[in-house]
Amino acid sequence: MKLSSARLCLVIQALVSIVAATPLSGAANQPKQYFAASPFVDLGYHFNGKNLTVSWLTEDPQINNIDFEYKKYSAPDWKKATLTKNSVNGHPELTLVSAEMNELPADTIIAYKISKDKKDLFQASTQSLPAPDGAVNFAVIGDVGEGSEAEAKIAEQMKLKEPSMQIIVGDIVYPIGSVRNYLHNFFPFMNQEGGRAKGASELQSTISVAVAGNHDLTTGGGIDARDLDSASDSLAYFTLWKQPLNGPALPGPANICQPRGSKERIADFLKAAGEAFPRMTNFSFDYGNCHVLVLDANEYMNWTDETLRKWVDSDLSASKSRWKIVAFHQPGFNSDWAHREEQRMRHLSDIFEKNNVDVVFSGHSHSYQRSYPLFFKEVAAPSEDREAKAGYVYGTFKLDKAFDGDKNRKPHGVIYIVTGAGGAHLSGGNMENEPGQWLPFTKKFSSKHHSFTFCHLDKDRFVAQQIAEDGSVLDQFTIEK
């Protein structure tokens, strides 16, 4: 039987643990005196397709006695990575340590380990990026870190599907994006810390891509994440994640998440965020045969600005990838009564259509929704005041209702997915059984199950499944080219 590369990764990890004869492999048995948050893998600031970054939180500020080593799993010799450290705003006792793994061969299992004073502390493995024309598996999950039983179950189901990348489409933690909430409501569930019986060690082996949501950078539940006087460790999106800095120069302060509070606390945040602030909320990268564009859909962003629109258009038109996907938090097409009026991302629909974007992923509504393939033509709003205050964007639709993702697999238009049921309390009530309440563009609606999206892309097929917390398939469709 031929093993998938992801499953082989797990086998190799097990063998490495046995050969090393150490109980310190993996997050569940890590020494609590060193790791405040187990290692997690992301793309890094200066991603080039051959490098990945591993970061972790610790209460030990020293890195001179720490070694991070990595290798191709079959190679005999380990290669050392240079370590960097950053302060953590609001937590003078914590240090974020990061290591960049460079010149990684494509589609290869990469083993890595962390040692202190020559004694192994942690071992795990991840998978390098696929070859440019290679098939890919990835998961999409939104509205996650509420510290719930559902979050733990979803993490377990994601681990079973073995994605090599996960895209978190915003509202990573609740109630706001503070370091404290990451430590209590996200890392322990998604990286199975401290010997937890529930959750999964997903982050240490799966590349994570983080999208900025409103709870992360603006407001949620009546709390302002930008108010550093209320939560000095807030805006952790900029201080914990390391993601590509290839986004646009933001035109003016109106398009920037503006931290608030005392000069001292703002200075503390800016020091911790470094070059990530404010640019890191918009970026793109290639992942095998897929181009991924990540956008900031928060209310301060003005996607009618011609400079920003030109950047989106240029980014998508320059890509030669077989598949193109876009990810942001607030959906432009949403039937849930919660957030139905927040339609400002519709302003970019024409650019997505022009550049043959296949699927757009969002969260925000704590449900699963799939649209018909659609074209949207914007028209002038009947009331500018109403649009400005509530976010309505008016227009006409052209829907491809012949596409069923089964017998008819060639859509005409862009498919919009809301996948915001990743762990936070569900919204939508009984709407999945009341299609009369759905807006005309909605094909599928699930409001009774927590879930995530699992995608497989090869040269000619894009297969998507919506997986519930019990492993059942809520929806499935296939796109063919």
N, C-alpha and C positions, 0 to 999 in steps of 0.2 A: 504494500500500500504506500502510495506516495504522499508524504506529509506536506501540508501547506507551509510556506515559509514562516507564517505566524505561529503555527502549532510547533514547528521545529524549534522556534525560538524558546518556547516553554520547555521543550525537552532538553535543550542545551542548558537552560538555566538550572534545571534540576541536576543535570550531570555536573555542572560547575560546582554546585553546592555540595554534592557528594564527594567530589574529588578534593575540594577544599577542606572537607571535614570540619566545617565551622557552623555553629548555630546562628551566625550573624547574617546569613544571606537573607535578603528580602525584608520588607518593611515590618512584618509582624513581630519579628524578634530583634529589632534594632535596639541598640543601647540607648535608653532614654536620656542619658546624661549628655549625649552629643546632639542628636537630631531633634529639633523642635518641629520640623516638617520634613518628611522623607523626600528624597530626590524626585524631581519631576522633569520631563523632557519637553522642550519647545524648540522653535526654529532659530532663535537668537536674533540679535540686532542686525547682523550683517550676513544674512542667509544667502548662500550661493548655490544651493542644491547639493553640496557635498559636506555640509557641516550641520551639526546640531548642538544645542546647549543643554546641559543638565544643571539644575540649581537645587539648593536646599536651604533650609533655615536652621540655624544653630545658635546656642547661647555662648559658644566659644568664639571669641573674636580673632583667635590666632589661626593663620593658615600655613605658616611655615612648616608645621609638623603634619600637615594634611597632604596626602597624595591622591590624585584622581588619575586612574589609568584606564585605557580602553584598547580594544583590539577587535579585529575580525575574529569571530568565534573559533575558526579553525587555525588561526595563526598562533605560533608558539610564544611570541614576544608581546609584551604590553608596551603601550606608548603613553607617556605622561602628558597631561594637559596642563596648561598654565591656569592657575586659579585667580579669580578676581573676587573682591568682596564689596558689598554695598551696605550702607546703613539702612535701617528700617524705621521710617517715620513713626513716632509715637511709641516705639519699642527700643529704647537704648540698650536693652539687654540682648537684642537679637541682631544677627548678622545674616545677610543673604550671600551665600557663596555660590559661584557659578564656574563651570568649566566648559570650554568649547572643544568639541571633538571635530577635528578637521580632516579633509581629504578622505572622506569615507567612500568606499566603493559602493556602487549602486546596488539596491535590492539585496542587502547583506545583513545578517544578524550581527550586531555589534555588542559585545560584552563590555561592561564597565564595572569598576570597583572603586571604593573609597577606603582609604586606610589612614590611621592616625598613629604616628610613632611606629610605623611599619607593621601595625596590627590591623587586620581587615575589620572594617566596620560594616560594610554594605556591598552586596553584589547584585547585579541585575543585568538585563539586556534589553535592547531595543532594536528596531529595524531601520536601516538607512533609507533614504529616499529611493523610490523606484527609478528605473531608467526612464528617459524622456518619453518613450513610446510604450512604457510598461503599464500593465493593468494594476488597478489599485482597489483597496478596500478601505473605507473610512466610515466613521459614525458621526452623526450630527445630533446634538443634544442641547436643550435650552432651559433656562430658568431652573437652576439645579440646587444650589447649596442652601437648603433650608434646614438641614440636619434632620431629615425625616427618614422614616422606615422605607418610604418609596424611593428615596435617593439611593439608599443602600441596595435595594433590589435592582434598580436600574443599573447601578455600577456592576453588579454581579452578572446581569444579562449582557451588558456590553463586553465584559471580559470573555464571556463564552463565545461571542461572535468574532473575537480576535481581530479587531480593526488595527491597522498600523498607524492610523491618525484619527483624532477626534476633534471636531469643531464644536466649540461651546458658544452657541449663538446668543450670548448675553445673559445678564442677571446671574452671574456666576455664583454669588453669595447673597444672602439676605440677613438682616433687612437692608444693609448698605455694604458697599465694597470695602470693608475695613480688614486689616490684617487679623484682628481678633476673630472676625466672622469666618475668615478663611481657616483659621486654626481650629475653630469649633464646628463649623457647619459644612466644610468642603474637604479639606485634606483628610480628616479621619474617615470619611466615607469613600472618597474616590482614590485614596492611596492606602487604605486599610492600616491605619496607624495604631500603635500601642496594643497590638494583639486583638483588635476588634474582631468579633465573630461575624459581623455583617459589613457589607461593602466589598470592595475589591482593590487590589493593587494596580489600578489602571494607569495612573499617571507616570509611574516609574518606567514603564515599558512602551507606552503609547504616546506618540507625538501629540501634544495638545496645542490647539490654536484657539486663542481667546478673543471673543468679540465683545465690545463694550456695550453694556445695557444701561438702562436708566438707574437701576439699583446700584450699579457699579460706579456711575459717574455723575448722576444728577439727583433725582429724588425717587423715593419709594416708601410707601406706608407713612407718608407725612414727614419723613426724615430726609434732610438734605445731605447727600454724601460729600458735597463740596465744602461743608462747614467743618473746618479742621479744629475749631474751638470746641465743637461738640464731640468730635471723634478725631483725635490727633493722628490716628493710624489709618484714616480713610484714604480713598483713591488708590487702593493697593493694586489696582489694575496696572498702574504705571510703575510700581515699585517691585512687584513680584514677578511679572511676566517679562520675558525678553523675546520680542518679535520684530520682524523686519521693519526698518525705518526708511522704506522706499516710497512712502506716501507723499501726497502733495504738500507744498508749503501752504499753510492755512492762511487764508486771506483775512487778516484782521482779528482782533480779540473776540468778535462776535461768533466765530467758528471754533472757539477753544473752550474747553472745560475749565472754568476759572475757579481755582481754589479760593476759599474765603477764610478769614480768621486773623489772628495776630501775625505780625511780621515774623515772629520767632517760629511759629508753627508752619507758616508758608515756606519759610527758608528751610526748615527741617524736611518738609515734603520735597521741595525742589532738589535738595541735595540727594535724597534717596532715589528720586525718579531719574535724575541725570538726563541723558540724551533722549530718553523715552518720551518725556513730556515736552510738547503736547502731541507730537507727530504720530505716535505709535497706534492710534486708533484706526488709521486707514493704511492698508498695505495690500500687497498681492504677492503670489508666489506660484511656481509651477510644481505640481505633484504628480509625477508620472505623466500620463496622457491627459491630465486635467489642469486647467488654470483656475486658481482660486483668488477671488477678489473680496477682501474684507472691508466693510464700510462702517463708519460711525453714523448711526441713525438717530442720535439723541437730538433733543429739541434745539440746541444751540447751533447745529449744523444747518447751513443754508444750501441745499442741493439744487437750487435754481441759479446759484452763482455760476457764471460762465467759466470762470477759472477752474472751479471744482468739476463742473460738467465736462470740460475739455480733458481734464486728467482722467476721469472715468472712461471716456470714449477712447482716449489714446491708449490707456492700459489694455482695454479689452480688444481693440482693433490690432494692437501689436502682437497679441498672442497667436501662436500657430498651433496651440494645443487642440486635440481632437474634441475635448469637452470643456465647457466653461460654466463655472458656478459662481454665484455671488452669495455672500453671507452678511447679514446685519440683523439687529435686534428687533426693531419696531416694524412690523409688516405693513406694506401698503395695501394688501388685499387680505382682509380678515373679517370673518362673519361673526365672531364672538362679540356679544354686546360689550364685553370688556375691551376697551381700546379700539373699538370699531372706527371711531372718528379720526384716529391718528393715521392719516393717509399720506403724509408728506413724502414718503419714499416713492410714491407713484410718479413723482417728477422725473425719475430716472428711467422709467419704463421704456421710453423711446430709444434710449441708448442701449439698454439691454436687448431690445428687439433688433435694432440695427446690427448689433455685433453677435447675434445668434447665441445668446446665453441660453443654456439648456434649463437650469433649475436655479431658483432663488430661494435660499433658506432663511427663515426668521424664527423668532420666539415671541416673547412678550405676552401673548395669549397663552394661558397654561392649558393647552389643548393640542391636538393634531388636526391640521387641515391641509387638504390638497386642492388646488384650483384646477379647473380645466386649463389646457394650454390656451393662452390668451394674448391678444394685442389690445393695448389701451391707448386711446387718443384723447389727450387732455383738452378740455374746453374751459373757457373763462367761468369762474365761479359766479353764481348769482349774487353773492354778497361777499365782498372782500373782507369785511369785518368778521364774518362767520368763519371763513377759511383761516384767517390769521389767528383767531382765537382758539378754534377747535381742531384745525388741521385737515379739514376736508379738502380733497382735490377731486374736482369733477371731470368727467369724461365719458366717452363711449367705449363699449367693449365689442371685440370680435372674439367669440369663443369657439374652440374646436371641440364640439361635443361628440364627434365621431371617435376621437382618441379614447381608448379604454385601457391602454397599457398592457393588453393581453393579446387580442387578435389584431387590433390596430395599434401599432407601436411607433408610428411616425407622427409626432405631434406637429401642429402648426401653431406656433406661439411659444411663449415662455410659461413654464410650470412654476407656480409659487407654493412653497411648503411652509407651513407654520408647525414647528416642532418644539413647543415650549412646555412640554409635560414631563420634564426631566427630574422632578423631585419636589418642587414647590406645590402648594395646595392647588388642586385643579380648578379651572374656571369653565364656564359654559353650561353648567348644570345639566339639564336633560336635552341640550340642543342637538346632540347626535341623533336623537329620535324625533326631532322636529324640523325636518328639512324646509318647511315653510318659512322658518325664521332665517334660513341661510340667505346670503346675498347670491345673486345669480351666477357669479363666477366660481362658486364652491362646488366641488365634486364629492369630496369626502370630508367627514367631520367626526372626530372622536373626542368626547369630553368626559368619559368615565374611567379612563385608564391612564396611568403614567406610562410614558413611552419614549423611545428614541428612534432615529432613522439610521438604518444601515444600508450602505451603498456599495455596489461592486461595479467598476467601470473597466471594460476592456476596449478593444479597438472599435467595435461596432455596437456594443450594448451598454446601457446604463440601467442597472437593476436596483430598485430601491424597495426596502421593506420597512414597515413601521412595527417595531417590536415592543410589546407591552411588558410590564414588570414581571408577569408570569411566564414570559417567553412566547406567548401566542402572537400571531401575525395579524395586526389590525388592518393593514393595507399593503398592497404590493402592486408595483407597476414597472414596466420595462419600456425604455426608449431605444429605438434602433436608428442607426444612420447607414 
